[in-house]
Amino acid sequence: MHDPLPPQMHVFVRDWLSSNIVVLRSERGSVVIDSGYGKHAPLTLALVASRMGLNGAPLAKLVNTHCHSDHVGGNAALQRAYGCPIAVPAAEMPLIRAWDERALLLRHAGQHAERFTADDALEPGNTYTFGDLEWRALAAPGHDMAALVFFNDEHRTLISGDALWENGYGIVMPPQVDENALPATRATLDMIAGLDARWVIPGHGEPFGDVRAALERAFRRTAAFEADSRRMARHVLKVLLMFSLLDRERLPLASLAEHVACVPIYGEFNARFFGLPAAELAEQLVGELVRAGAARIDDADLVPG
Ligand SMILES: [Zn+2]
């Protein structure tokens, strides 16, 4: 595929455990956007340092689209390696300062990130220069209520984080958990549709150019969620269980009831939406992941599919 990205920009496409990493090179100061999951921090460091990355240049700033574990997991390692300041969405500064493991969906959701310090607050509506290009920071609440996306008008390129993927977007909390999240998701998609972007660099998956089709899929998903909040809740738990599975690489089936009983978000969602014994909820989630081909059973373990 013809790559319309400006030459000073490189996207390292990662996976579902680690977000993509965008490197924007500039003689006036190179910028990296997002840093993957902590478990992959050594690979993140190697990619950022590589020929397609900084290639020996210093790192002037690390920027995060939002502060979920799969986007900030390499922050501390990059901060140590380069001594660079870290910029996060302004609304997430207090959460990072306080290291609020619940609001950041860390221990609360069975995830980990090494603590880091945030130096600069990115304000929606402001324009920032990354890699000699001007990027408008735009509020993109929904998946994360503080999230930002970055739009470059010259190349009509959008760095979308988890607000829009080629097929869907990051988990969104059901209305019973956050009544604003789903309406914000729809409003963010409307905002993105209005940008008329030609190219989207998502937080996960390959960059894509058929933005209209991606938005159609995202709007369809949103309508399905609006029609069924229990379905939304199941989706959130399945995604979180899948994330833990990718993190640990295999989970003994016998451990899953305890996982569901001990990681707080499962208990909260179970009480609110399902009212099942933990073992039964675990069994249902595993069954759905296996039927969808996302996971399979190997001996007595659940493994990625
Ligand atoms: Zn996210």
py3Dmol code that shows the C-alpha trace and the ligand (Angstrom):
import py3Dmol

protein = """\
ATOM      1  CA  MET A   1       0.000   0.000   0.000  1.00  0.00           C
ATOM      2  CA  HIS A   2       1.238   3.493  -0.784  1.00  0.00           C
ATOM      3  CA  ASP A   3       2.213   5.068   2.486  1.00  0.00           C
ATOM      4  CA  PRO A   4       1.097   8.698   2.542  1.00  0.00           C
ATOM      5  CA  LEU A   5       2.703   9.438   5.895  1.00  0.00           C
ATOM      6  CA  PRO A   6       5.133  12.352   5.959  1.00  0.00           C
ATOM      7  CA  PRO A   7       8.743  11.122   5.863  1.00  0.00           C
ATOM      8  CA  GLN A   8       9.638  12.258   9.377  1.00  0.00           C
ATOM      9  CA  MET A   9       6.911  10.050  10.787  1.00  0.00           C
ATOM     10  CA  HIS A  10       7.095   6.328  11.479  1.00  0.00           C
ATOM     11  CA  VAL A  11       4.468   4.076  13.024  1.00  0.00           C
ATOM     12  CA  PHE A  12       5.529   0.913  14.799  1.00  0.00           C
ATOM     13  CA  VAL A  13       2.459  -1.288  14.607  1.00  0.00           C
ATOM     14  CA  ARG A  14       2.303  -3.460  17.725  1.00  0.00           C
ATOM     15  CA  ASP A  15      -0.470  -5.726  18.968  1.00  0.00           C
ATOM     16  CA  TRP A  16      -3.419  -5.766  21.368  1.00  0.00           C
ATOM     17  CA  LEU A  17      -1.312  -5.811  24.503  1.00  0.00           C
ATOM     18  CA  SER A  18       0.895  -2.925  23.400  1.00  0.00           C
ATOM     19  CA  SER A  19      -0.371   0.136  21.579  1.00  0.00           C
ATOM     20  CA  ASN A  20       1.260   1.342  18.392  1.00  0.00           C
ATOM     21  CA  ILE A  21       4.153   3.753  18.779  1.00  0.00           C
ATOM     22  CA  VAL A  22       4.388   6.831  16.590  1.00  0.00           C
ATOM     23  CA  VAL A  23       7.814   8.408  16.149  1.00  0.00           C
ATOM     24  CA  LEU A  24       7.987  11.964  14.787  1.00  0.00           C
ATOM     25  CA  ARG A  25      11.565  12.930  14.036  1.00  0.00           C
ATOM     26  CA  SER A  26      12.778  16.505  13.969  1.00  0.00           C
ATOM     27  CA  GLU A  27      16.109  18.208  14.322  1.00  0.00           C
ATOM     28  CA  ARG A  28      14.350  20.604  16.654  1.00  0.00           C
ATOM     29  CA  GLY A  29      13.244  17.781  18.932  1.00  0.00           C
ATOM     30  CA  SER A  30      11.788  14.351  18.205  1.00  0.00           C
ATOM     31  CA  VAL A  31       8.543  13.195  19.760  1.00  0.00           C
ATOM     32  CA  VAL A  32       7.201   9.717  20.496  1.00  0.00           C
ATOM     33  CA  ILE A  33       3.483   9.132  20.946  1.00  0.00           C
ATOM     34  CA  ASP A  34       2.462   6.252  23.257  1.00  0.00           C
ATOM     35  CA  SER A  35       4.750   3.571  24.622  1.00  0.00           C
ATOM     36  CA  GLY A  36       3.001   0.180  24.711  1.00  0.00           C
ATOM     37  CA  TYR A  37       2.494  -2.178  27.656  1.00  0.00           C
ATOM     38  CA  GLY A  38       5.061  -2.535  30.440  1.00  0.00           C
ATOM     39  CA  LYS A  39       5.807  -6.165  29.710  1.00  0.00           C
ATOM     40  CA  HIS A  40       7.007  -5.120  26.245  1.00  0.00           C
ATOM     41  CA  ALA A  41       9.081  -2.151  27.461  1.00  0.00           C
ATOM     42  CA  PRO A  42      12.413  -3.700  26.312  1.00  0.00           C
ATOM     43  CA  LEU A  43      11.014  -4.064  22.782  1.00  0.00           C
ATOM     44  CA  THR A  44       9.589  -0.532  22.948  1.00  0.00           C
ATOM     45  CA  LEU A  45      13.045   0.808  23.847  1.00  0.00           C
ATOM     46  CA  ALA A  46      14.626  -1.147  20.988  1.00  0.00           C
ATOM     47  CA  LEU A  47      12.051   0.062  18.441  1.00  0.00           C
ATOM     48  CA  VAL A  48      12.307   3.684  19.524  1.00  0.00           C
ATOM     49  CA  ALA A  49      16.107   3.541  19.293  1.00  0.00           C
ATOM     50  CA  SER A  50      16.138   1.716  15.944  1.00  0.00           C
ATOM     51  CA  ARG A  51      16.942   3.106  12.507  1.00  0.00           C
ATOM     52  CA  MET A  52      13.235   3.686  11.747  1.00  0.00           C
ATOM     53  CA  GLY A  53      12.877   5.257  15.185  1.00  0.00           C
ATOM     54  CA  LEU A  54      15.161   7.913  16.626  1.00  0.00           C
ATOM     55  CA  ASN A  55      18.271   6.373  15.057  1.00  0.00           C
ATOM     56  CA  GLY A  56      20.577   7.943  17.617  1.00  0.00           C
ATOM     57  CA  ALA A  57      18.743  11.255  17.992  1.00  0.00           C
ATOM     58  CA  PRO A  58      17.614  12.407  21.431  1.00  0.00           C
ATOM     59  CA  LEU A  59      13.980  12.196  22.465  1.00  0.00           C
ATOM     60  CA  ALA A  60      12.593  15.637  23.252  1.00  0.00           C
ATOM     61  CA  LYS A  61       9.168  14.552  24.471  1.00  0.00           C
ATOM     62  CA  LEU A  62       6.973  11.533  25.065  1.00  0.00           C
ATOM     63  CA  VAL A  63       3.265  12.161  24.504  1.00  0.00           C
ATOM     64  CA  ASN A  64       0.305   9.969  25.459  1.00  0.00           C
ATOM     65  CA  THR A  65      -3.072   9.924  23.737  1.00  0.00           C
ATOM     66  CA  HIS A  66      -4.499   8.644  27.023  1.00  0.00           C
ATOM     67  CA  CYS A  67      -3.214   6.939  30.127  1.00  0.00           C
ATOM     68  CA  HIS A  68      -4.263   3.290  29.830  1.00  0.00           C
ATOM     69  CA  SER A  69      -1.694   0.620  30.648  1.00  0.00           C
ATOM     70  CA  ASP A  70      -1.202  -0.444  27.032  1.00  0.00           C
ATOM     71  CA  HIS A  71      -0.290   3.143  26.031  1.00  0.00           C
ATOM     72  CA  VAL A  72       1.849   4.277  28.991  1.00  0.00           C
ATOM     73  CA  GLY A  73       3.543   0.982  29.954  1.00  0.00           C
ATOM     74  CA  GLY A  74       6.874   2.000  28.432  1.00  0.00           C
ATOM     75  CA  ASN A  75       6.769   5.564  29.794  1.00  0.00           C
ATOM     76  CA  ALA A  76       8.966   4.956  32.831  1.00  0.00           C
ATOM     77  CA  ALA A  77      11.554   3.045  30.763  1.00  0.00           C
ATOM     78  CA  LEU A  78      11.686   5.758  28.077  1.00  0.00           C
ATOM     79  CA  GLN A  79      11.886   8.447  30.749  1.00  0.00           C
ATOM     80  CA  ARG A  80      14.876   6.652  32.305  1.00  0.00           C
ATOM     81  CA  ALA A  81      16.572   6.068  28.956  1.00  0.00           C
ATOM     82  CA  TYR A  82      16.125   9.560  27.500  1.00  0.00           C
ATOM     83  CA  GLY A  83      15.416  11.824  30.452  1.00  0.00           C
ATOM     84  CA  CYS A  84      12.582  13.314  28.425  1.00  0.00           C
ATOM     85  CA  PRO A  85       9.499  15.093  29.740  1.00  0.00           C
ATOM     86  CA  ILE A  86       6.177  13.280  29.416  1.00  0.00           C
ATOM     87  CA  ALA A  87       3.009  15.045  28.285  1.00  0.00           C
ATOM     88  CA  VAL A  88      -0.418  13.579  29.054  1.00  0.00           C
ATOM     89  CA  PRO A  89      -3.965  14.876  28.530  1.00  0.00           C
ATOM     90  CA  ALA A  90      -4.551  17.660  31.060  1.00  0.00           C
ATOM     91  CA  ALA A  91      -7.534  15.902  32.624  1.00  0.00           C
ATOM     92  CA  GLU A  92      -5.347  12.899  33.418  1.00  0.00           C
ATOM     93  CA  MET A  93      -2.566  14.844  35.163  1.00  0.00           C
ATOM     94  CA  PRO A  94      -4.190  14.501  38.606  1.00  0.00           C
ATOM     95  CA  LEU A  95      -4.696  10.748  38.108  1.00  0.00           C
ATOM     96  CA  ILE A  96      -1.043  10.276  37.180  1.00  0.00           C
ATOM     97  CA  ARG A  97       0.143  12.481  40.060  1.00  0.00           C
ATOM     98  CA  ALA A  98      -1.957  10.471  42.510  1.00  0.00           C
ATOM     99  CA  TRP A  99      -1.305   7.224  40.601  1.00  0.00           C
ATOM    100  CA  ASP A 100      -4.992   6.397  40.883  1.00  0.00           C
ATOM    101  CA  GLU A 101      -4.967   2.675  40.079  1.00  0.00           C
ATOM    102  CA  ARG A 102      -8.754   2.568  39.941  1.00  0.00           C
ATOM    103  CA  ALA A 103      -9.361   5.485  37.608  1.00  0.00           C
ATOM    104  CA  LEU A 104      -6.419   4.433  35.447  1.00  0.00           C
ATOM    105  CA  LEU A 105      -7.907   0.915  35.125  1.00  0.00           C
ATOM    106  CA  LEU A 106      -4.760  -0.665  36.534  1.00  0.00           C
ATOM    107  CA  ARG A 107      -5.034  -3.020  39.515  1.00  0.00           C
ATOM    108  CA  HIS A 108      -8.776  -2.467  39.364  1.00  0.00           C
ATOM    109  CA  ALA A 109      -8.815  -4.208  35.966  1.00  0.00           C
ATOM    110  CA  GLY A 110      -5.977  -6.675  36.580  1.00  0.00           C
ATOM    111  CA  GLN A 111      -3.403  -4.601  34.701  1.00  0.00           C
ATOM    112  CA  HIS A 112      -0.030  -3.106  35.572  1.00  0.00           C
ATOM    113  CA  ALA A 113       2.050  -0.094  34.605  1.00  0.00           C
ATOM    114  CA  GLU A 114       5.271   1.203  36.073  1.00  0.00           C
ATOM    115  CA  ARG A 115       4.681   4.546  37.726  1.00  0.00           C
ATOM    116  CA  PHE A 116       6.030   7.588  35.918  1.00  0.00           C
ATOM    117  CA  THR A 117       5.870  11.334  36.397  1.00  0.00           C
ATOM    118  CA  ALA A 118       3.934  13.514  33.967  1.00  0.00           C
ATOM    119  CA  ASP A 119       5.521  16.879  33.287  1.00  0.00           C
ATOM    120  CA  ASP A 120       3.258  18.636  30.793  1.00  0.00           C
ATOM    121  CA  ALA A 121      -0.513  18.830  30.401  1.00  0.00           C
ATOM    122  CA  LEU A 122      -1.927  18.656  26.869  1.00  0.00           C
ATOM    123  CA  GLU A 123      -5.002  20.823  26.500  1.00  0.00           C
ATOM    124  CA  PRO A 124      -7.744  20.043  23.993  1.00  0.00           C
ATOM    125  CA  GLY A 125      -8.015  22.865  21.470  1.00  0.00           C
ATOM    126  CA  ASN A 126      -4.296  23.627  21.552  1.00  0.00           C
ATOM    127  CA  THR A 127      -1.949  23.045  18.640  1.00  0.00           C
ATOM    128  CA  TYR A 128       1.361  21.286  19.243  1.00  0.00           C
ATOM    129  CA  THR A 129       4.395  20.816  17.016  1.00  0.00           C
ATOM    130  CA  PHE A 130       5.505  17.191  16.830  1.00  0.00           C
ATOM    131  CA  GLY A 131       8.097  16.293  14.201  1.00  0.00           C
ATOM    132  CA  ASP A 132       7.902  19.717  12.503  1.00  0.00           C
ATOM    133  CA  LEU A 133       4.171  19.173  11.896  1.00  0.00           C
ATOM    134  CA  GLU A 134       1.319  21.017  13.549  1.00  0.00           C
ATOM    135  CA  TRP A 135      -1.116  18.791  15.432  1.00  0.00           C
ATOM    136  CA  ARG A 136      -4.395  19.973  16.863  1.00  0.00           C
ATOM    137  CA  ALA A 137      -5.185  18.216  20.135  1.00  0.00           C
ATOM    138  CA  LEU A 138      -8.890  17.382  20.111  1.00  0.00           C
ATOM    139  CA  ALA A 139     -10.915  16.039  23.018  1.00  0.00           C
ATOM    140  CA  ALA A 140     -12.009  12.484  22.221  1.00  0.00           C
ATOM    141  CA  PRO A 141     -13.928  11.246  25.269  1.00  0.00           C
ATOM    142  CA  GLY A 142     -15.680   7.886  25.328  1.00  0.00           C
ATOM    143  CA  HIS A 143     -13.282   4.950  25.703  1.00  0.00           C
ATOM    144  CA  ASP A 144     -11.306   7.207  28.023  1.00  0.00           C
ATOM    145  CA  MET A 145     -13.098  10.375  29.085  1.00  0.00           C
ATOM    146  CA  ALA A 146      -9.858  12.402  29.065  1.00  0.00           C
ATOM    147  CA  ALA A 147      -8.438  11.034  25.811  1.00  0.00           C
ATOM    148  CA  LEU A 148      -7.056  13.233  23.068  1.00  0.00           C
ATOM    149  CA  VAL A 149      -6.607  12.646  19.371  1.00  0.00           C
ATOM    150  CA  PHE A 150      -4.155  14.631  17.247  1.00  0.00           C
ATOM    151  CA  PHE A 151      -5.039  15.961  13.806  1.00  0.00           C
ATOM    152  CA  ASN A 152      -2.662  17.382  11.226  1.00  0.00           C
ATOM    153  CA  ASP A 153      -4.611  19.501   8.750  1.00  0.00           C
ATOM    154  CA  GLU A 154      -1.851  19.633   6.141  1.00  0.00           C
ATOM    155  CA  HIS A 155      -1.768  15.863   5.632  1.00  0.00           C
ATOM    156  CA  ARG A 156      -5.296  15.309   6.943  1.00  0.00           C
ATOM    157  CA  THR A 157      -3.825  12.662   9.216  1.00  0.00           C
ATOM    158  CA  LEU A 158      -5.400  11.664  12.515  1.00  0.00           C
ATOM    159  CA  ILE A 159      -3.623   9.950  15.393  1.00  0.00           C
ATOM    160  CA  SER A 160      -6.721   8.419  16.924  1.00  0.00           C
ATOM    161  CA  GLY A 161      -5.516   6.443  19.961  1.00  0.00           C
ATOM    162  CA  ASP A 162      -8.334   4.117  21.011  1.00  0.00           C
ATOM    163  CA  ALA A 163     -11.131   6.479  19.910  1.00  0.00           C
ATOM    164  CA  LEU A 164     -11.301   4.922  16.430  1.00  0.00           C
ATOM    165  CA  TRP A 165      -9.757   1.750  15.053  1.00  0.00           C
ATOM    166  CA  GLU A 166     -10.233   0.263  11.620  1.00  0.00           C
ATOM    167  CA  ASN A 167     -12.709  -2.086  13.252  1.00  0.00           C
ATOM    168  CA  GLY A 168     -14.257  -0.543  16.337  1.00  0.00           C
ATOM    169  CA  TYR A 169     -12.641   1.264  19.262  1.00  0.00           C
ATOM    170  CA  GLY A 170     -11.497   0.630  22.818  1.00  0.00           C
ATOM    171  CA  ILE A 171     -13.892  -0.589  25.509  1.00  0.00           C
ATOM    172  CA  VAL A 172     -16.514   1.868  26.690  1.00  0.00           C
ATOM    173  CA  MET A 173     -18.130   1.754  30.118  1.00  0.00           C
ATOM    174  CA  PRO A 174     -21.861   0.977  30.120  1.00  0.00           C
ATOM    175  CA  PRO A 175     -24.271   3.757  31.167  1.00  0.00           C
ATOM    176  CA  GLN A 176     -24.797   2.184  34.600  1.00  0.00           C
ATOM    177  CA  VAL A 177     -21.074   2.674  35.274  1.00  0.00           C
ATOM    178  CA  ASP A 178     -20.583   6.038  33.524  1.00  0.00           C
ATOM    179  CA  GLU A 179     -23.666   7.616  32.025  1.00  0.00           C
ATOM    180  CA  ASN A 180     -21.546  10.000  29.949  1.00  0.00           C
ATOM    181  CA  ALA A 181     -19.279   7.473  28.260  1.00  0.00           C
ATOM    182  CA  LEU A 182     -21.519   6.174  25.486  1.00  0.00           C
ATOM    183  CA  PRO A 183     -22.985   9.567  24.458  1.00  0.00           C
ATOM    184  CA  ALA A 184     -19.403  10.894  24.447  1.00  0.00           C
ATOM    185  CA  THR A 185     -18.340   7.998  22.231  1.00  0.00           C
ATOM    186  CA  ARG A 186     -20.981   8.930  19.666  1.00  0.00           C
ATOM    187  CA  ALA A 187     -20.082  12.622  19.864  1.00  0.00           C
ATOM    188  CA  THR A 188     -16.399  11.806  19.376  1.00  0.00           C
ATOM    189  CA  LEU A 189     -17.197   9.744  16.274  1.00  0.00           C
ATOM    190  CA  ASP A 190     -19.253  12.673  14.948  1.00  0.00           C
ATOM    191  CA  MET A 191     -16.309  14.983  15.641  1.00  0.00           C
ATOM    192  CA  ILE A 192     -13.915  12.651  13.805  1.00  0.00           C
ATOM    193  CA  ALA A 193     -16.337  12.348  10.873  1.00  0.00           C
ATOM    194  CA  GLY A 194     -16.262  16.139  10.602  1.00  0.00           C
ATOM    195  CA  LEU A 195     -12.472  16.206  10.238  1.00  0.00           C
ATOM    196  CA  ASP A 196     -12.586  14.513   6.852  1.00  0.00           C
ATOM    197  CA  ALA A 197      -9.353  12.698   7.685  1.00  0.00           C
ATOM    198  CA  ARG A 198      -7.591  10.965   4.816  1.00  0.00           C
ATOM    199  CA  TRP A 199      -5.455   8.709   6.949  1.00  0.00           C
ATOM    200  CA  VAL A 200      -5.877   7.376  10.479  1.00  0.00           C
ATOM    201  CA  ILE A 201      -3.110   6.052  12.702  1.00  0.00           C
ATOM    202  CA  PRO A 202      -4.978   4.085  15.349  1.00  0.00           C
ATOM    203  CA  GLY A 203      -3.716   3.011  18.751  1.00  0.00           C
ATOM    204  CA  HIS A 204      -3.929  -0.611  17.655  1.00  0.00           C
ATOM    205  CA  GLY A 205      -3.796  -2.147  14.180  1.00  0.00           C
ATOM    206  CA  GLU A 206      -2.448  -0.924  10.854  1.00  0.00           C
ATOM    207  CA  PRO A 207      -2.930   2.686   9.762  1.00  0.00           C
ATOM    208  CA  PHE A 208      -5.896   2.891   7.392  1.00  0.00           C
ATOM    209  CA  GLY A 209      -7.282   5.160   4.708  1.00  0.00           C
ATOM    210  CA  ASP A 210     -10.894   4.048   4.397  1.00  0.00           C
ATOM    211  CA  VAL A 211     -12.014   6.296   7.208  1.00  0.00           C
ATOM    212  CA  ARG A 212     -15.645   6.395   6.116  1.00  0.00           C
ATOM    213  CA  ALA A 213     -15.995   2.594   6.368  1.00  0.00           C
ATOM    214  CA  ALA A 214     -14.294   2.550   9.765  1.00  0.00           C
ATOM    215  CA  LEU A 215     -16.670   5.233  11.026  1.00  0.00           C
ATOM    216  CA  GLU A 216     -19.673   3.292   9.709  1.00  0.00           C
ATOM    217  CA  ARG A 217     -18.552   0.204  11.636  1.00  0.00           C
ATOM    218  CA  ALA A 218     -17.922   2.306  14.735  1.00  0.00           C
ATOM    219  CA  PHE A 219     -21.369   3.925  14.537  1.00  0.00           C
ATOM    220  CA  ARG A 220     -22.986   0.481  14.087  1.00  0.00           C
ATOM    221  CA  ARG A 221     -21.174  -0.806  17.145  1.00  0.00           C
ATOM    222  CA  THR A 222     -22.273   2.263  19.090  1.00  0.00           C
ATOM    223  CA  ALA A 223     -25.908   1.699  18.106  1.00  0.00           C
ATOM    224  CA  ALA A 224     -25.664  -1.942  19.236  1.00  0.00           C
ATOM    225  CA  PHE A 225     -24.223  -0.825  22.576  1.00  0.00           C
ATOM    226  CA  GLU A 226     -26.917   1.833  22.962  1.00  0.00           C
ATOM    227  CA  ALA A 227     -29.506  -0.898  22.508  1.00  0.00           C
ATOM    228  CA  ASP A 228     -28.044  -3.321  25.051  1.00  0.00           C
ATOM    229  CA  SER A 229     -25.940  -2.260  28.035  1.00  0.00           C
ATOM    230  CA  ARG A 230     -25.564  -5.861  29.280  1.00  0.00           C
ATOM    231  CA  ARG A 231     -23.920  -6.678  25.972  1.00  0.00           C
ATOM    232  CA  MET A 232     -21.609  -3.729  26.554  1.00  0.00           C
ATOM    233  CA  ALA A 233     -20.757  -5.000  30.015  1.00  0.00           C
ATOM    234  CA  ARG A 234     -19.945  -8.494  28.701  1.00  0.00           C
ATOM    235  CA  HIS A 235     -17.817  -6.955  25.982  1.00  0.00           C
ATOM    236  CA  VAL A 236     -15.803  -4.978  28.553  1.00  0.00           C
ATOM    237  CA  LEU A 237     -15.155  -8.074  30.678  1.00  0.00           C
ATOM    238  CA  LYS A 238     -14.245 -10.227  27.679  1.00  0.00           C
ATOM    239  CA  VAL A 239     -11.765  -7.625  26.457  1.00  0.00           C
ATOM    240  CA  LEU A 240     -10.217  -7.320  29.931  1.00  0.00           C
ATOM    241  CA  LEU A 241      -9.961 -11.097  30.313  1.00  0.00           C
ATOM    242  CA  MET A 242      -8.381 -11.331  26.869  1.00  0.00           C
ATOM    243  CA  PHE A 243      -5.918  -8.615  27.857  1.00  0.00           C
ATOM    244  CA  SER A 244      -4.929 -10.557  30.988  1.00  0.00           C
ATOM    245  CA  LEU A 245      -4.551 -13.682  28.855  1.00  0.00           C
ATOM    246  CA  LEU A 246      -2.221 -11.894  26.423  1.00  0.00           C
ATOM    247  CA  ASP A 247      -0.316 -10.491  29.404  1.00  0.00           C
ATOM    248  CA  ARG A 248       0.158 -13.841  31.176  1.00  0.00           C
ATOM    249  CA  GLU A 249       0.187 -15.895  27.940  1.00  0.00           C
ATOM    250  CA  ARG A 250      -1.687 -18.768  29.570  1.00  0.00           C
ATOM    251  CA  LEU A 251      -4.217 -18.916  32.366  1.00  0.00           C
ATOM    252  CA  PRO A 252      -5.069 -22.197  34.081  1.00  0.00           C
ATOM    253  CA  LEU A 253      -8.816 -22.764  33.672  1.00  0.00           C
ATOM    254  CA  ALA A 254      -8.899 -23.634  37.364  1.00  0.00           C
ATOM    255  CA  SER A 255      -7.628 -20.127  38.212  1.00  0.00           C
ATOM    256  CA  LEU A 256     -10.246 -18.179  36.290  1.00  0.00           C
ATOM    257  CA  ALA A 257     -13.003 -18.229  38.894  1.00  0.00           C
ATOM    258  CA  GLU A 258     -10.529 -16.741  41.359  1.00  0.00           C
ATOM    259  CA  HIS A 259      -9.364 -14.177  38.781  1.00  0.00           C
ATOM    260  CA  VAL A 260     -12.966 -13.086  38.231  1.00  0.00           C
ATOM    261  CA  ALA A 261     -13.597 -13.056  41.975  1.00  0.00           C
ATOM    262  CA  CYS A 262     -10.439 -11.083  42.854  1.00  0.00           C
ATOM    263  CA  VAL A 263     -10.038  -8.462  40.132  1.00  0.00           C
ATOM    264  CA  PRO A 264     -12.455  -5.768  41.322  1.00  0.00           C
ATOM    265  CA  ILE A 265     -14.044  -4.740  38.025  1.00  0.00           C
ATOM    266  CA  TYR A 266     -15.448  -8.239  37.398  1.00  0.00           C
ATOM    267  CA  GLY A 267     -17.148  -8.258  40.797  1.00  0.00           C
ATOM    268  CA  GLU A 268     -18.596  -4.794  40.248  1.00  0.00           C
ATOM    269  CA  PHE A 269     -19.927  -5.650  36.815  1.00  0.00           C
ATOM    270  CA  ASN A 270     -21.168  -9.035  37.977  1.00  0.00           C
ATOM    271  CA  ALA A 271     -23.127  -7.498  40.830  1.00  0.00           C
ATOM    272  CA  ARG A 272     -24.574  -4.835  38.568  1.00  0.00           C
ATOM    273  CA  PHE A 273     -25.334  -6.762  35.402  1.00  0.00           C
ATOM    274  CA  PHE A 274     -25.215 -10.530  35.823  1.00  0.00           C
ATOM    275  CA  GLY A 275     -25.519 -11.725  39.417  1.00  0.00           C
ATOM    276  CA  LEU A 276     -23.744 -14.998  38.679  1.00  0.00           C
ATOM    277  CA  PRO A 277     -21.400 -17.072  40.831  1.00  0.00           C
ATOM    278  CA  ALA A 278     -17.846 -16.019  39.847  1.00  0.00           C
ATOM    279  CA  ALA A 279     -17.099 -19.482  38.441  1.00  0.00           C
ATOM    280  CA  GLU A 280     -20.117 -19.323  36.169  1.00  0.00           C
ATOM    281  CA  LEU A 281     -19.291 -15.832  34.922  1.00  0.00           C
ATOM    282  CA  ALA A 282     -15.717 -16.992  34.229  1.00  0.00           C
ATOM    283  CA  GLU A 283     -17.020 -20.031  32.362  1.00  0.00           C
ATOM    284  CA  GLN A 284     -19.326 -17.895  30.219  1.00  0.00           C
ATOM    285  CA  LEU A 285     -16.587 -15.405  29.351  1.00  0.00           C
ATOM    286  CA  VAL A 286     -14.182 -18.227  28.458  1.00  0.00           C
ATOM    287  CA  GLY A 287     -16.872 -19.890  26.330  1.00  0.00           C
ATOM    288  CA  GLU A 288     -17.465 -16.682  24.396  1.00  0.00           C
ATOM    289  CA  LEU A 289     -13.754 -16.033  23.844  1.00  0.00           C
ATOM    290  CA  VAL A 290     -13.259 -19.595  22.601  1.00  0.00           C
ATOM    291  CA  ARG A 291     -16.301 -19.492  20.307  1.00  0.00           C
ATOM    292  CA  ALA A 292     -15.071 -16.196  18.849  1.00  0.00           C
ATOM    293  CA  GLY A 293     -11.657 -17.784  18.153  1.00  0.00           C
ATOM    294  CA  ALA A 294      -9.873 -15.244  20.370  1.00  0.00           C
ATOM    295  CA  ALA A 295      -8.753 -17.971  22.783  1.00  0.00           C
ATOM    296  CA  ARG A 296      -8.525 -21.747  22.875  1.00  0.00           C
ATOM    297  CA  ILE A 297      -8.114 -24.402  25.504  1.00  0.00           C
ATOM    298  CA  ASP A 298      -4.743 -26.151  25.675  1.00  0.00           C
ATOM    299  CA  ASP A 299      -4.596 -28.940  28.248  1.00  0.00           C
ATOM    300  CA  ALA A 300      -6.122 -27.300  31.301  1.00  0.00           C
ATOM    301  CA  ASP A 301      -5.142 -23.776  30.307  1.00  0.00           C
ATOM    302  CA  LEU A 302      -6.729 -20.964  28.361  1.00  0.00           C
ATOM    303  CA  VAL A 303      -4.302 -19.634  25.733  1.00  0.00           C
ATOM    304  CA  PRO A 304      -4.641 -16.967  23.024  1.00  0.00           C
ATOM    305  CA  GLY A 305      -6.371 -18.392  19.926  1.00  0.00           C
TER     306      GLY A 305
END
"""
ligand_1 = """\
1
ZN
Zn -7.207 2.700 25.936
"""
view = py3Dmol.view(width=600, height=400)
view.addModel(protein, "pdb")
view.setStyle({"model": 0}, {"cartoon": {"style": "trace"}})
view.addModel(ligand_1, "xyz")
view.setStyle({"model": 1}, {"stick": {}})
view.zoomTo()
view.show()
